[in-house]
Amino acid sequence: MSLMSLTAVELGKKIKAKEVTVVEAVQEALDAVEKKEKDVNSFVTVMRKEALERAKEVQEKIDNGELTGPLAGVPVAIKDNMCTKGTLTTCSSKILRNFVPTYTAQAVANLEEAGAVIIGKTNMDEFAMGSTTETSAFGPTKNPWNTEHVPGGSSGGSCAAVAAEECSYALGSDTGGSIRQPSSFCGVTGIKPTYGTVSRYGLIAYGSSLDQIGPVAKDVTDCATILEVIASHDTKDSTSVEREDYDFTSALVDDVKGIKIGIPKDYFGEGLDPEVKEAVLAAAKVLEQKGAIVEEFDLSLVEYAIPAYYTIACAEASSNLERFDGVKYGYRAKEYQGLHNMYKKSRSEGFGAEVKRRIMLGSFVLSSGYFDAYYLKALRTKALIKKAFDKAFEKYDIILGPAAPTTAPKLGESLSDPLKMYLGDIYTISVNLAGLPGISLPCGTDSKGLPIGLQLIGDCFAEKKLIRTAYAYEQTREYAHSPLA
């Protein structure tokens, strides 16, 4: 059995028990990448030389007793929108194809401090804009369950790498479901923490009020362990929250007796695939049999989430992406006349179609005369959505629903119809608008053999309830390895 078939925590235990060395674990991950990349394309940059050197360093520290954490020596992949000092960080965009940061994102630095070994940077939708990992300038990533299908997005590279067992776990970022939706499509587990729990310092911004870094792994235990390491208060990030409790692994308890679970009727209406509906409701039944109190309720405002999200996210994106102008870093057009022409040509040649679409939409909603009609209205809708969730959490501990309306679509199907792709985020984006934590974990497969994801949503800072409920459900089923694993 491959070392990459183990969970991150299991591999960490083997390294600690000296059953396997860090170099052996890293070498096996790199070999898996070499063997599977032509089928999956989940990496933009593979750090072979650096990873093997780092593995020796980490092994020395483990032997000296300096590193004792559960993730010491375990190979990890990082989404390519998190800065890594001295290593190419591209956001899967031509405009940043030669950008090498001079500092490391705080979440990644926390992992390195815990002894993690980074083996590479994963592919993603360009600047995290997309739901399929097809908008990448480095070609699409493919789903390890069936390479004719997408892995989801924008953290598709991270989720595919974990599902294909090219690494033990990965980091992704979630702006409107970008960890949870690809986790669902790839049959892995991913957590989007409460906004502000993980520092955004060093995360190249898409929508600053929505972005959040989170873990992608094989199971809930791994996700809770990783979250414990990456979560921290960071004075370099003005949106970072100082929490009293970061002990997420204490919630790994197989007990849901008395936990109140609400199922929004609005999530099970038109547009939801019958097989997805059946699998998600079957998971709710399992939790009910284990002692949870499950009932349906009206969440309301669901239909306003998508227009509100895309208005806010695109407005923030148009502002955040202003800095990529061909002057300070990144791509610059070869031929141009004058400064303004250089800006135009560099941005026109450097950005892909989806990014341009969102910048234009964002600039439009922020423009004079439309600001009140669109952007302010979207912010008010965001506040109403948060209020609707607050009301729901007065009664329920957890909200249960699907992570996506369907299983993974075929490659090429979504990009031809951007609106259809945007509507695929219907179950995940409200969580980001309200700053809540959410988790996606596998709950079955459809008739094509593609994974189905169950989404659990908690109140702000209620990750422990989320982890406890997800862990209790997970105990009832085996982890299913993808055909490419």
C-alpha positions as CSV (number, residue, x, y, z in Angstrom):
1,M,0.0,0.0,0.0
2,S,1.3,3.5,-0.9
3,L,2.2,5.9,1.8
4,M,0.0,8.5,0.0
5,S,-3.0,6.2,0.6
6,L,-2.7,6.9,4.3
7,T,-4.3,10.0,5.9
8,A,-1.9,12.8,6.9
9,V,-2.3,11.9,10.6
10,E,-1.6,8.2,10.0
11,L,1.5,9.0,8.0
12,G,2.6,11.5,10.7
13,K,2.4,8.7,13.3
14,K,4.4,6.3,11.1
15,I,7.2,9.0,10.7
16,K,7.2,9.6,14.5
17,A,7.4,5.9,15.2
18,K,10.4,5.7,12.8
19,E,8.6,3.2,10.6
20,V,9.2,5.4,7.7
21,T,11.5,8.4,7.1
22,V,10.4,11.9,5.9
23,V,12.6,11.5,2.8
24,E,10.8,8.2,1.9
25,A,7.4,9.8,2.4
26,V,8.3,12.9,0.3
27,Q,9.9,10.7,-2.4
28,E,6.8,8.6,-2.7
29,A,4.6,11.8,-3.1
30,L,7.0,13.1,-5.8
31,D,6.9,9.8,-7.6
32,A,3.1,9.8,-7.5
33,V,3.1,13.3,-9.0
34,E,5.5,12.2,-11.8
35,K,3.4,9.2,-12.6
36,K,-0.1,10.8,-12.5
37,E,0.4,14.4,-13.6
38,K,-0.1,13.7,-17.3
39,D,-3.6,12.4,-16.5
40,V,-4.6,14.9,-13.8
41,N,-2.6,18.2,-14.3
42,S,-3.1,19.2,-10.7
43,F,0.3,21.0,-10.2
44,V,1.6,24.2,-11.7
45,T,5.0,23.9,-10.0
46,V,6.6,20.8,-8.5
47,M,9.3,21.6,-6.0
48,R,11.3,18.3,-6.2
49,K,14.8,19.5,-5.2
50,E,13.5,21.9,-2.5
51,A,11.2,19.2,-1.0
52,L,13.9,16.6,-0.7
53,E,16.3,19.1,0.9
54,R,13.6,20.2,3.3
55,A,12.7,16.5,4.1
56,K,16.3,15.9,5.4
57,E,16.0,19.1,7.6
58,V,12.7,18.1,9.0
59,Q,13.9,14.5,9.7
60,E,16.8,16.0,11.7
61,K,14.5,18.1,13.8
62,I,12.1,15.2,14.4
63,D,15.1,13.1,15.6
64,N,16.3,15.9,17.8
65,G,12.8,16.2,19.4
66,E,12.3,19.7,18.1
67,L,9.3,18.7,16.0
68,T,6.6,16.7,17.7
69,G,3.4,17.7,16.0
70,P,1.1,15.4,14.1
71,L,2.0,16.8,10.7
72,A,5.8,16.9,11.0
73,G,7.3,15.4,7.9
74,V,4.0,15.0,6.0
75,P,4.0,16.1,2.3
76,V,1.6,18.9,1.5
77,A,0.5,20.8,-1.7
78,I,-0.4,24.5,-1.7
79,K,-2.9,26.3,-3.9
80,D,-1.0,28.6,-6.2
81,N,-2.6,31.8,-4.9
82,M,-0.7,31.6,-1.6
83,C,2.7,33.3,-1.6
84,T,5.8,31.1,-1.0
85,K,9.1,32.8,-0.6
86,G,11.5,32.1,-3.5
87,T,8.9,29.9,-5.4
88,L,6.9,30.8,-8.4
89,T,3.3,31.9,-7.4
90,T,1.2,32.4,-10.5
91,C,-2.5,32.3,-9.5
92,S,-2.7,30.1,-12.7
93,S,-2.5,33.4,-14.7
94,K,-0.3,34.5,-17.6
95,I,0.0,37.9,-15.9
96,L,1.9,36.3,-12.9
97,R,3.7,33.6,-14.8
98,N,7.1,34.9,-13.6
99,F,6.2,36.2,-10.1
100,V,8.4,35.0,-7.3
101,P,7.3,36.4,-3.9
102,T,9.8,37.7,-1.3
103,Y,7.7,36.4,1.6
104,T,5.5,33.4,2.6
105,A,1.7,33.5,3.4
106,Q,1.1,33.2,7.1
107,A,-1.0,30.0,6.9
108,V,1.8,28.3,4.9
109,A,4.4,29.6,7.4
110,N,2.4,28.0,10.2
111,L,2.5,24.7,8.4
112,E,6.2,24.9,7.8
113,E,6.7,25.7,11.5
114,A,4.9,22.5,12.3
115,G,7.3,20.5,10.0
116,A,5.2,20.2,6.9
117,V,7.1,19.6,3.6
118,I,5.7,21.5,0.6
119,I,6.0,19.4,-2.6
120,G,4.5,21.9,-5.0
121,K,1.9,24.6,-6.0
122,T,-1.5,23.4,-7.3
123,N,-3.4,24.4,-10.4
124,M,-6.6,26.6,-10.0
125,D,-9.0,28.7,-11.9
126,E,-7.2,31.9,-12.8
127,F,-7.2,34.2,-9.8
128,A,-9.7,31.8,-8.2
129,M,-12.4,32.9,-10.7
130,G,-14.3,29.8,-11.8
131,S,-15.9,26.6,-10.6
132,T,-14.1,24.0,-12.7
133,T,-10.3,24.7,-12.8
134,E,-10.7,25.2,-16.6
135,T,-9.9,28.9,-16.6
136,S,-6.2,28.2,-15.7
137,A,-3.6,29.5,-18.0
138,F,-1.8,26.1,-17.6
139,G,-4.7,24.0,-18.9
140,P,-7.5,22.3,-17.0
141,T,-7.1,19.9,-14.1
142,K,-9.0,16.6,-14.5
143,N,-11.1,14.7,-12.0
144,P,-9.2,11.6,-10.7
145,W,-12.6,9.7,-10.6
146,N,-13.1,10.2,-14.3
147,T,-10.6,12.3,-16.3
148,E,-13.3,13.4,-18.7
149,H,-14.9,15.4,-15.9
150,V,-13.9,18.6,-14.1
151,P,-12.6,18.5,-10.5
152,G,-14.5,21.6,-9.6
153,G,-13.0,24.9,-8.7
154,S,-11.3,27.1,-8.0
155,S,-9.3,24.8,-5.6
156,G,-9.6,22.0,-8.2
157,G,-5.8,21.3,-8.3
158,S,-5.6,20.9,-4.5
159,C,-8.7,18.6,-4.3
160,A,-7.6,16.5,-7.3
161,A,-4.1,16.1,-5.9
162,V,-5.5,14.7,-2.6
163,A,-8.0,12.5,-4.4
164,A,-5.3,11.2,-6.8
165,E,-3.0,10.6,-3.8
166,E,-0.2,12.8,-5.1
167,C,0.1,14.3,-1.6
168,S,-1.2,13.7,1.9
169,Y,-3.2,16.9,2.1
170,A,-3.4,20.3,0.6
171,L,-4.4,23.9,1.3
172,G,-7.1,25.6,-0.7
173,S,-9.0,29.0,-0.6
174,D,-12.7,29.5,-0.5
175,T,-14.4,32.7,-1.8
176,G,-17.8,31.3,-2.7
177,G,-17.4,27.5,-2.3
178,S,-13.9,27.0,-3.8
179,I,-12.9,24.4,-1.2
180,R,-16.3,22.7,-0.6
181,Q,-17.5,22.3,-4.2
182,P,-14.3,20.7,-5.6
183,S,-14.0,18.5,-2.4
184,S,-17.5,17.3,-3.2
185,F,-16.6,16.6,-6.9
186,C,-13.4,14.8,-6.0
187,G,-14.7,12.7,-3.0
188,V,-12.4,14.4,-0.4
189,T,-13.1,16.5,2.7
190,G,-12.6,20.2,2.9
191,I,-13.3,22.9,5.5
192,K,-14.0,26.6,4.9
193,P,-13.4,28.1,8.4
194,T,-15.2,31.2,9.9
195,Y,-14.0,34.4,8.2
196,G,-10.9,35.7,10.0
197,T,-9.9,32.4,11.6
198,V,-7.0,31.8,9.2
199,S,-4.8,34.7,8.2
200,R,-5.2,36.1,4.7
201,Y,-1.7,37.6,4.7
202,G,0.0,36.3,1.6
203,L,-3.1,35.1,0.0
204,I,-3.4,36.9,-3.4
205,A,-6.9,38.5,-3.1
206,Y,-9.9,37.9,-5.2
207,G,-12.8,39.1,-2.9
208,S,-11.2,40.4,0.3
209,S,-14.4,40.3,2.4
210,L,-15.1,36.7,1.3
211,D,-11.7,34.8,0.9
212,Q,-10.7,32.3,3.4
213,I,-7.9,29.6,3.4
214,G,-8.8,26.1,4.5
215,P,-7.6,22.5,4.5
216,V,-8.4,19.7,2.0
217,A,-7.8,16.1,3.1
218,K,-9.0,12.6,3.1
219,D,-11.0,12.8,6.3
220,V,-12.4,15.0,9.1
221,T,-9.6,14.1,11.5
222,D,-7.0,15.4,9.1
223,C,-9.0,18.6,8.4
224,A,-9.4,19.4,12.1
225,T,-5.6,18.7,12.7
226,I,-4.6,20.9,9.8
227,L,-7.0,23.7,10.8
228,E,-5.5,23.7,14.3
229,V,-2.1,24.4,12.8
230,I,-3.0,27.0,10.2
231,A,-5.5,29.0,12.3
232,S,-3.9,31.9,14.2
233,H,-4.4,35.5,15.0
234,D,-2.2,37.6,12.8
235,T,-1.5,41.4,13.3
236,K,-0.4,41.6,9.6
237,D,-4.0,40.9,8.5
238,S,-6.6,43.5,9.7
239,T,-9.5,41.0,9.3
240,S,-7.8,38.3,11.4
241,V,-9.7,37.3,14.5
242,E,-8.2,36.4,17.9
243,R,-10.1,33.3,19.1
244,E,-10.1,31.9,22.6
245,D,-10.0,28.3,21.4
246,Y,-8.1,26.7,18.6
247,D,-8.4,23.2,19.9
248,F,-10.4,21.8,17.0
249,T,-9.2,18.1,17.4
250,S,-11.0,17.9,20.7
251,A,-14.3,17.9,18.7
252,L,-13.4,14.5,17.1
253,V,-16.1,12.7,19.0
254,D,-18.5,10.1,17.6
255,D,-21.6,11.5,19.3
256,V,-24.4,13.7,17.9
257,K,-27.0,13.0,20.5
258,G,-29.2,16.1,21.0
259,I,-27.5,18.1,18.1
260,K,-30.3,20.0,16.2
261,I,-29.9,19.8,12.5
262,G,-32.0,22.0,10.1
263,I,-32.5,21.1,6.5
264,P,-33.5,24.1,4.4
265,K,-36.4,23.3,2.1
266,D,-35.1,25.9,-0.3
267,Y,-32.0,23.7,-0.9
268,F,-34.0,20.7,-2.2
269,G,-36.1,22.3,-4.9
270,E,-35.7,22.8,-8.6
271,G,-32.3,22.2,-10.1
272,L,-31.0,19.6,-7.6
273,D,-30.0,16.3,-9.2
274,P,-32.3,13.5,-7.8
275,E,-29.3,11.3,-7.0
276,V,-27.6,14.1,-5.1
277,K,-30.8,14.7,-3.2
278,E,-31.2,11.1,-2.3
279,A,-27.6,10.7,-1.0
280,V,-27.8,13.9,1.1
281,L,-31.1,13.0,2.7
282,A,-29.8,9.5,3.4
283,A,-26.9,11.1,5.3
284,A,-29.4,13.2,7.3
285,K,-31.2,9.9,8.1
286,V,-27.9,8.4,9.4
287,L,-27.3,11.3,11.7
288,E,-30.9,11.1,12.9
289,Q,-30.4,7.4,13.7
290,K,-27.3,8.4,15.7
291,G,-29.4,10.6,17.9
292,A,-29.4,14.0,16.2
293,I,-32.7,15.9,15.9
294,V,-33.4,16.6,12.2
295,E,-36.1,18.8,10.8
296,E,-36.9,20.9,7.8
297,F,-37.2,24.7,7.8
298,D,-37.4,27.7,5.4
299,L,-34.1,29.6,5.1
300,S,-35.4,32.2,2.6
301,L,-33.3,34.6,0.5
302,V,-31.5,31.7,-1.2
303,E,-32.4,33.0,-4.7
304,Y,-30.8,36.4,-3.9
305,A,-27.4,34.9,-2.9
306,I,-26.0,34.4,-6.3
307,P,-26.6,38.0,-7.7
308,A,-25.5,39.5,-4.4
309,Y,-22.3,37.4,-4.3
310,Y,-21.2,38.0,-7.9
311,T,-21.9,41.8,-7.5
312,I,-19.8,42.0,-4.3
313,A,-17.0,39.5,-5.4
314,C,-16.6,41.1,-8.9
315,A,-16.5,44.7,-7.4
316,E,-13.8,43.6,-4.9
317,A,-11.9,41.7,-7.7
318,S,-11.9,44.7,-10.0
319,S,-10.3,46.7,-7.2
320,N,-7.9,44.0,-6.1
321,L,-6.7,43.2,-9.6
322,E,-5.9,46.9,-10.4
323,R,-2.4,46.4,-9.2
324,F,-1.5,44.0,-12.0
325,D,-0.5,46.6,-14.6
326,G,2.8,45.4,-16.0
327,V,4.8,47.9,-14.0
328,K,5.9,46.5,-10.7
329,Y,5.8,42.7,-11.3
330,G,4.4,40.0,-13.5
331,Y,3.8,40.1,-17.3
332,R,4.4,43.1,-19.4
333,A,3.5,43.4,-23.1
334,K,6.5,43.4,-25.5
335,E,5.3,46.1,-27.8
336,Y,3.5,49.2,-26.7
337,Q,3.4,53.0,-27.2
338,G,3.2,55.0,-24.1
339,L,2.2,54.2,-20.5
340,H,-1.6,53.8,-21.0
341,N,-1.0,51.6,-24.0
342,M,1.3,49.4,-21.9
343,Y,-1.4,49.1,-19.2
344,K,-4.0,48.1,-21.7
345,K,-1.9,45.7,-23.7
346,S,-0.3,44.0,-20.6
347,R,-3.7,43.5,-19.0
348,S,-5.4,42.4,-22.2
349,E,-2.7,39.8,-23.0
350,G,-2.2,38.8,-19.4
351,F,-5.7,38.1,-18.1
352,G,-8.0,35.3,-19.4
353,A,-11.6,35.7,-20.5
354,E,-13.3,34.9,-17.2
355,V,-11.1,37.3,-15.2
356,K,-11.8,40.1,-17.8
357,R,-15.5,39.4,-17.5
358,R,-15.5,39.7,-13.8
359,I,-13.3,42.9,-13.8
360,M,-15.7,44.5,-16.3
361,L,-18.7,43.5,-14.2
362,G,-17.1,44.8,-11.0
363,S,-16.0,48.1,-12.6
364,F,-19.6,48.5,-13.9
365,V,-21.3,48.0,-10.5
366,L,-18.9,50.4,-8.8
367,S,-19.3,53.1,-11.5
368,S,-21.1,56.4,-10.9
369,G,-24.8,56.0,-11.4
370,Y,-24.8,52.2,-10.8
371,F,-23.1,52.1,-7.4
372,D,-26.4,52.5,-5.4
373,A,-28.5,50.4,-7.8
374,Y,-26.2,47.4,-7.7
375,Y,-23.3,47.4,-5.2
376,L,-25.1,49.0,-2.2
377,K,-28.2,46.8,-2.8
378,A,-25.9,43.7,-2.9
379,L,-24.4,44.8,0.5
380,R,-27.9,45.2,2.0
381,T,-28.8,41.7,0.7
382,K,-25.6,40.3,2.2
383,A,-26.7,41.7,5.6
384,L,-30.2,40.2,5.2
385,I,-28.7,36.8,4.3
386,K,-26.6,37.0,7.5
387,K,-29.7,37.8,9.5
388,A,-31.6,34.8,8.0
389,F,-28.7,32.5,9.1
390,D,-28.6,34.1,12.6
391,K,-32.3,33.4,12.9
392,A,-31.8,29.8,11.8
393,F,-28.9,29.3,14.3
394,E,-31.2,30.4,17.2
395,K,-33.0,27.1,16.6
396,Y,-30.4,24.8,15.0
397,D,-26.8,23.8,15.7
398,I,-26.1,22.7,12.2
399,I,-27.6,23.3,8.7
400,L,-27.4,20.3,6.4
401,G,-27.6,20.3,2.6
402,P,-25.8,19.4,-0.7
403,A,-22.4,21.0,-1.5
404,A,-23.4,21.3,-5.2
405,P,-26.6,20.7,-7.2
406,T,-25.0,18.0,-9.4
407,T,-21.9,15.8,-9.5
408,A,-18.9,16.9,-11.6
409,P,-19.9,18.0,-15.1
410,K,-17.8,17.0,-18.2
411,L,-14.8,19.1,-19.2
412,G,-15.9,21.9,-21.6
413,E,-19.6,21.9,-20.5
414,S,-19.5,24.8,-18.1
415,L,-17.4,27.4,-19.8
416,S,-19.7,27.6,-22.8
417,D,-22.4,28.9,-20.4
418,P,-20.9,31.1,-17.6
419,L,-24.4,31.8,-16.0
420,K,-24.9,28.0,-15.6
421,M,-21.5,27.8,-14.0
422,Y,-22.4,30.7,-11.6
423,L,-25.6,29.0,-10.6
424,G,-23.7,25.9,-9.6
425,D,-22.5,27.8,-6.5
426,I,-26.0,28.2,-5.1
427,Y,-25.5,26.1,-2.0
428,T,-22.0,27.4,-1.0
429,I,-21.9,31.2,-1.5
430,S,-24.3,32.2,1.3
431,V,-21.8,30.7,3.7
432,N,-19.1,33.2,2.5
433,L,-21.5,36.1,2.4
434,A,-22.4,35.5,6.1
435,G,-18.7,34.6,7.1
436,L,-19.8,31.2,8.4
437,P,-17.8,27.9,8.6
438,G,-18.8,25.0,6.3
439,I,-17.5,21.5,5.6
440,S,-18.0,19.2,2.6
441,L,-17.5,15.5,3.0
442,P,-18.3,12.5,0.8
443,C,-21.7,10.8,1.2
444,G,-21.9,8.5,-1.8
445,T,-21.6,8.3,-5.6
446,D,-24.0,8.7,-8.4
447,S,-24.8,6.1,-11.2
448,K,-21.7,7.3,-13.1
449,G,-19.5,6.5,-10.2
450,L,-18.8,10.2,-9.4
451,P,-18.7,11.4,-5.8
452,I,-21.5,13.3,-4.1
453,G,-20.7,15.8,-1.3
454,L,-22.6,16.5,1.9
455,Q,-22.3,20.1,3.2
456,L,-22.7,21.0,6.8
457,I,-22.9,24.7,7.9
458,G,-22.3,26.0,11.4
459,D,-22.7,29.4,13.1
460,C,-19.7,31.8,13.3
461,F,-16.9,30.2,15.4
462,A,-18.9,26.9,15.8
463,E,-16.3,24.8,13.9
464,K,-16.3,22.3,16.8
465,K,-20.0,21.4,16.3
466,L,-19.3,21.1,12.6
467,I,-16.3,18.8,13.1
468,R,-18.2,16.7,15.7
469,T,-21.2,16.2,13.4
470,A,-19.1,15.5,10.3
471,Y,-16.8,13.1,12.3
472,A,-19.9,11.2,13.6
473,Y,-21.3,10.8,10.1
474,E,-17.9,9.8,8.7
475,Q,-17.6,6.9,11.2
476,T,-20.5,5.2,9.3
477,R,-18.7,4.9,6.0
478,E,-15.3,3.9,4.5
479,Y,-13.1,6.4,2.6
480,A,-13.4,5.6,-1.1
481,H,-10.2,5.8,-3.0
482,S,-10.4,7.3,-6.6
483,P,-9.6,5.0,-9.5
484,L,-6.4,7.1,-10.1
485,A,-5.3,6.8,-6.5
